Amino acid sequence: MEAITAEGLTIFYDGKPAVEGVDFTLEDGETLLLLGPNGAGKTTLLKTIACFHRDYTGRLGVFGRAPCEAKKFIGYVPQSHSLNERVPLTALEVVAMGGIYRRGFIHFKLPPETVEKAKEVLGFVGLGDVSERLFSALSGGQKQRVLLARALMSDPKLLLLDEPLSALDPSARAEVVSVLAKIKRERRVAMVITTHDINPLLEIGDKIMLLNKRLIAFGSPGEVLQDQIIKSVYGPLARVVPVEDKLFCITGDVHLHRHGGGGR
């Protein structure tokens, strides 16, 4: 089944096109890596799929429905969380939010079944031992995994992640990528991940979209990661470097990371 289908999609902000003429299909269980420079429209597209932004023309379907009719299937992890870290929430309580807010609960006392599920999901992302620690006291990588766990509380069929590796050190990036690979492998959740640095994520990417206010390229890593395509967006110094059976993309914004990669 098709997780996302877009045909002639043009998204508007303040009456002006922000993203134009996007056509693509993402199958259920596939992972799409969404690449492009600042201001390319990556977050705009993500928010439109999530039904946070509704000003568009063309066709956009999520599991055969309009985005706002498919919200129960979607988990969204923003680039910057909106939690007030001065409020002493534990990791468990943050994860539980993903189960109680959608059902209309107010955060006074967590239902026992919600607590149990939050513990289970924290264990799934490798953080079963931090459930009672304050969210504010966690490392950047741990916080990101807690936010992933929160999104998984609603058992989504589609995960939308906006720059989940930004501001993380290489070790934390590797931990988050490992969890994303586990989600893909064990839960078969379709994912759309925006990123500036595609290299750590290539191992889980089935499709790549290169966006720069319009669709530049869409396809498999081998189809999209070609010098002439990358240079058309990032300039003459950008290039794709094959190393054994892996591809590495150098765009000028990021460094080459040997821990990432994907097959042709």
Buried (B, 14 or more C-beta within 10 A) or exposed (E): EBBBBBEEBBBBEEEEBBBBBBEBBBBBBBBBBBBBBEEBBBBBBBBBBBBBBEEBEBEBBBBEEEBEEBBEBBBBBBBEBEBEEEEEBBBBBBBBBBBBBEEEBEEEEBEEEBBEBBBBBBEBBBBEEBBEBBBBEBBBBBBBBBBBBBBBBBBBBBBBBBBBBBEBEBEBBBBBBBBBBBBBEEBEBBBBBBBBBBBBBBBBBBBBBBBBBEBBBBBBBBEBBBEEBBBBBBEEEBBBEEEEEBBBBBBEEBEEBEEBBBEE
